[in-house]
Amino acid sequence: MQAPLDLTIVERLESVKGRFDPEKAREIDALLDTVGASQVSGAGLIARLHETLLFLRAYPASPSVLRKADRLLRTFAQRIDDVDAYASGEISGIAGTRIAAVFSHEVARRLVTRHPRRFALNWEGYEAPSCLPPVLLRKLSLLGEDWPVEANVPFEKWLGLRGLDWLLSELDADSYDRLRIALTWSFGSAAATRSLARWPAPRVYYHSGPLLRRSEVSLAEHLDGPPLPVRKLRVEESARLLDFILETSAVRYRELYGFTWPDRKHVWLADGGRGIAMCLFGVPPEHRLPLRAYHAGMFLKNGVPVGYFETLSLFERAEVGFNLYPAFREGETAYLYARLLRLLRQTLNVTAFSVDPYQIGLHNEEAIESGAYWFYRKLGFRPVDAAILRLTLREESRMSATPGYRTPPATLRKLAEGALIYNGAQDWDGFSVRQLGLRVGRNSGTRDPWPSVLAAIPGFSNWTDEDRQAVQRIVSARKGSTEQRYLRWMQRHSKLRAAVLRLGTSSGSE
């Protein structure tokens, strides 16, 4: 009979998980032995232990720590005593548990195809949307005997009569998405869980010294440093990795545009050093954004997925969304971010990087609690809004004068009202794609926005033939095999850049 695991063991493991001196490495090893010989119960304790083990698997001090963390993570499907106690997004996806989520048709189709026995329709608390009967009548004509004349129509019985496979195959994507039906995903001990998701790593990086701190990371040095090793994946490997990424995101209730509609023919994997691999891909022509080039990807640390990103690029500027999963936010976050920017500069030729206000706390309390604004500011980002810059300088003065001073949440919310930018020219400061869209949208009636944009540029018809031909090369490249060429042509056209920025800058609006 195993003894119950004491809470102090988990607390001690949490406190030393980022320590890599020989003494602490031996202590971690011994603590893992204690965990392995103990009985763990209670959702709170199990969740804390699980996240700590994931960190140790991604940031191992030794081969022994890696093996023991992996072995313990494989036992969680047998440790779970209440499969529904782990549905929170912070801990969802643990082996042996389940979630109920509404997935889009495309994501549900791909997941169910890969794991058909793990999914079922979930009718708990289902409220039929008003559009449901007309959608279903096209496929279930006898529903017309029930819906128009009866109260409390049991739609779950009508739909359950055919089942999930029928819904996904017979309903088009728009009709399926309108139904808003949740699916229950029972994970069992499958690899598609946050416990067991691993991508093969060619070699493991073992930490023998302290983790790199933010103060030790210079974005300028990384951006000007040597290129990262990058390889394009073969189609078969791309397909496996993209499915892996979709599952990794879905078990956490997340759908990212690029993960739903990836370009399977063009996927790159970069070696960021220190056990980091970064996957990068765009979207195929039929799913591209009207103006900006879109790319997305995922971070892997020693084969463990630790976070994801998406990038929206226009000319030399890239708006970067950067997200680490909670279990890994005590890792080398600044180094990871610096390697991402190096990869984007190398592959997309972008040189300026902006951060949307949501990333730093606008309508995002998680970012407020973590102090995300100061993460970017201390890496060298500047506010594009003059009032926010003044507030930033005032707060920095207080920090210098008062050791231990922390910016109040209310002030962080004010700081998060504007974007940040790194290495960006000032003519980007007042620019937004939304402003550009509002300015030219009244004349936009097609999928291709460039004719409307060009028509809104004063004097465009008087541009030289060479300038207008260069614009046409940009427009044509947007539909090419990848968006890198589209960006490269765009980055060469300084006259078009200036005109587009004027259209999208608030001071130039009507």
Secondary structure, 3 states (H helix, E strand, C coil): CCEECCHHHHHHHHHHCCCCCHHHHHHHHHHHHHHHCEECCCHHHHHHHHHHHHHHHHCCCCHHHHHHHHHHHCCHHHHCCCCCCCCCCCCCCCCCCEEEECCCHHHHHHHHHHCHHHEEEECCCCCCCCCHHHHHHCCCHHHHHCCCCCCCCCHHHHHHHHCHHHHHHHCCHHHHHHHCCEEEEECCCCCCCCCCCCCCCCCCCCCCCCCCCHHHCCHHHHHCCCCCCEEECCHHHHHHHHHHHHHHHHCCCCCCHHHHCCCCCCEEEEEEECCEEEEEECCCHHHCCCCCEEEEEEEEECCEEEEEEEEEEECCEEEEEEEECHHHCCCCHHHHHHHHHHHHHHHHCCCEEEECHHHHCCCCHHHHHHCHHHHHHHCCCEECCHHHHHHHHHHHHHHHHCCCCCCCHHHHHHHCCCCEEECCCHHHCCECHHHHHHHHHHHCCCCCCHHHHHHHCCCHHHCCHHHHHHHHHHHHHCCCCCCHHHHHHHHCCHHHHHHHHHHCEHHHCC
